């Protein structure tokens, strides 16, 4: 199943995107017997998915283009892997590390599909990084590698935007990956049964139609199951956590000269079997009131 979250008349709703990629089905938000969100679906387990499929003919139908798409879930934790693909356009090659290099991201600093990424007023070095996301559906600690993929509910797309200037300020580069509206997540989560073997898929990134990243997911250095096992040796992974599995070569900092996102551009990250995460790029408003909560 391809699942998404959309907002209609002020209510956030669970959507099921059909094979035509245009029709979205949704249960009545007043029917508490039916799953009401992707997190609800994850927590209720396979029974809830069967509820949706068996009720297909009675669900409300919408056109995808008419809906405001939100991020699929609000992650409880975002675990990110750095340097997990061979580099391109750089002088040095990259070998498989003994352990995955990890950092964390704050959920409040990414946006949904079609929402603008912001080039910050403090730096013009906003870079892109298209990534496959694994969405955790089953909690676990000390997860064995051979069982790790069974803890995944589905897969999605992340654009791991980073402000390279701030990454270079110190050896702790996390702040550069946590600028306001610097990343994007979505538009859908594809369940594991539909997505199949993640290593059979490809990832591509385009800016204004120009391809800048193109790689097989199988070329990642630390595999998804190894990353899950390693993280769970430290902390319990929980349903709703997401794992950003790293980005292929082709990021802006490695280009000669380096290239960064600019106001007026559009960036698209596509993964076969999932779809495309698309975002316009805008300059951050200089008036701080312009980015205040619009609730």
PEVEN-V286189 format. One record per helix or strand. SS is the DSSP state (helix for helix, strand for strand). FROM is the first residue (numbers start at 1). LEN is the number of residues. If there is no record, write none. Layout:
ss=[SS | SS]
from=[FROM | FROM]
len=[LEN | LEN]
This chain:
ss=[strand | strand | strand | helix | helix | helix | strand | helix | strand | strand | strand | helix | strand | strand | strand | strand | strand | helix | strand | strand | helix | helix | strand | strand | helix | helix | strand | strand | helix | helix | strand | strand | helix | strand | strand | helix]
from=[2 | 11 | 23 | 38 | 46 | 56 | 60 | 64 | 68 | 78 | 101 | 107 | 110 | 117 | 126 | 130 | 140 | 145 | 152 | 162 | 164 | 174 | 183 | 189 | 192 | 198 | 202 | 210 | 217 | 224 | 237 | 242 | 252 | 266 | 275 | 288]
len=[7 | 7 | 4 | 7 | 9 | 3 | 4 | 3 | 3 | 5 | 5 | 3 | 2 | 3 | 2 | 7 | 1 | 7 | 8 | 2 | 4 | 4 | 3 | 3 | 4 | 3 | 6 | 7 | 3 | 9 | 1 | 6 | 3 | 6 | 9 | 4]
